[in-house]
Amino acid sequence: MCSSDLAWLVVTQADSNSPSDFELLARDAYQAKETRVGDLASQKALSLVPKSQRKQLQKQLQQIKASATTSRSAATSGSATGG
């Protein structure tokens, strides 16, 4: 786990009712290839926002996860081909 993930874990433990903190934790976790942490943080963020905002936040989190997964796949295939 990278240092930014650890920092967000500390922040979210200190203020466990802030959906934006969990959203940022999810983003950083996905970028660090910590999918499980990202998924858990995403679920928590979605549970904390008003129902009217959930679909929008869920869409944003799915885009972040997909972007991180795509970046990882491109990096993996680039290194596998020696590129």
N, C-alpha and C positions, 0 to 999 in steps of 0.2 A: 504494500500500500504506500502511495507516495505521500509526501509531507502535506500537500494541500488537502488530500483526503482526510488525513489525521486532524488537520486544523478544523475542517468543517465538522468532523465528528465531535470535537470538543465544543464547537459553537452550538451545534444542534442539541447536545446534551445540556448545555447551560440554558438554552431557550428552546425548549422542545415544542413550542407552539407557533413557530415561524415557518410558514410554507416556503418562503423565498430561500431560507437557509437550506432546507431540504432539497429544493430545486437545484441550488448551486452545488450541494454535495453530490447529487445525482449526476450533474454535468461533469464535474471533475472526476467522479468515479468512472463514468463511462469512458472518458478520455484516457484514464489510466488503466483501462481494460479490466476494471473491477466491476463486472456486470452485476454480480449479486448485490453488492453495496449500492450500485446505481438503481437497481430495481426496487430495493427496500426503501431507499430514500425517495424514489418516485412515488411509491405507494403512500408513504407518510405525507408527502407534500400534497397529494391528491386528497387525502383524508382531511387535511386542514383547511383547504380552500372552500369557499361557499359553493354549493351545488351548481350555481349558475356559471361558475368559472372553470369547472372541472374538465369539460370537453376541450376547451382551449389549452389548458395546462397540459392535459394528457397528450394532445397533438404536439405541443412544443417538446415535451419530454421524449416522445417517440422519434421526433426528428433529430434530437440531440443524440439519442441512442443509435439511430440508423447512421448518422454522420460519423460517429465514433467507430462503429462497426465497419463502415465503408473505408474509412481511413486506415483502420487496422488491416483490412483485407488487402488494400492496395500496397501497404508497406510490406506485408508478408509475401505477396506475390512478387513484388519488386526485388526483395532480398533473395527470394528463391531462384529468381532468374539471373541473379548476379548484377541487377540493374541498379 
